[in-house]
């Protein structure tokens, strides 16, 4: 399953950090962050609780870029 989320991030480098953090989150198959459109596309592994995984994604993104936001 793929879902798209609106995000708020200040620079392209920060977007790359968010993308890497999201990819390392358990339950995420792949993630792409587009700084220009301020969107994150996340593909989840099978049988995952999407809301729980996205809370972990947000937590991991905040560790690398504390002023970023993902609108869940």
TATAZI-V794766 format. One record per residue. N is the residue number from 0. NEAR is the number of other C-alpha atoms within 10 Angstrom. Layout:
# TATAZI-V794766
n=N near=NEAR
n=N near=NEAR
This chain:
# TATAZI-V794766
n=0 near=11
n=1 near=13
n=2 near=11
n=3 near=15
n=4 near=15
n=5 near=15
n=6 near=18
n=7 near=17
n=8 near=21
n=9 near=12
n=10 near=11
n=11 near=14
n=12 near=12
n=13 near=19
n=14 near=25
n=15 near=15
n=16 near=17
n=17 near=27
n=18 near=21
n=19 near=18
n=20 near=21
n=21 near=28
n=22 near=18
n=23 near=14
n=24 near=19
n=25 near=14
n=26 near=21
n=27 near=21
n=28 near=16
n=29 near=17
n=30 near=21
n=31 near=18
n=32 near=25
n=33 near=16
n=34 near=18
n=35 near=10
n=36 near=10
n=37 near=16
n=38 near=19
n=39 near=23
n=40 near=17
n=41 near=23
n=42 near=18
n=43 near=20
n=44 near=16
n=45 near=10
n=46 near=8
n=47 near=13
n=48 near=11
n=49 near=18
n=50 near=10
n=51 near=10
n=52 near=18
n=53 near=22
n=54 near=13
n=55 near=18
n=56 near=24
n=57 near=20
n=58 near=17
n=59 near=20
n=60 near=24
n=61 near=17
n=62 near=14
n=63 near=14
n=64 near=18
n=65 near=13
n=66 near=12
n=67 near=18
n=68 near=15
n=69 near=20
n=70 near=12
n=71 near=11
